[in-house]
């Protein structure tokens, strides 16, 4: 197995941590608070929520692949391509 770059892993770990918290905040904002108070509507909420979800999921799958030793250097590029494709298709269909 190849040695992973610690700086790159720290950045990716930070992205996963941040998207996790952002998902939590967006979920509370969009699905919980409207039951209790009137929330202003926003046309960017749902796309933001879904792109954050796709990002969090892709990084999570990558870390699972590393944990189970199926990660290879080309897998990062594959995850990036799938992430860009899924986010682009979602945003194009949504708009």
Long-range contacts (C-beta under 8 A, 24 or more apart in sequence): 1-69, 1-71, 2-72, 2-73, 4-66, 12-59, 12-62, 12-63, 13-63, 15-55, 15-59, 16-56, 16-59, 16-60, 16-63, 19-52, 19-55, 19-56, 19-59, 20-56, 22-52, 23-49, 23-52, 23-53, 23-56, 26-52, 46-94, 47-90, 47-91, 47-94, 50-87, 50-90, 50-94, 51-87, 51-90, 51-91, 54-83, 54-86, 54-87, 54-90, 55-83, 55-87, 58-82, 58-83
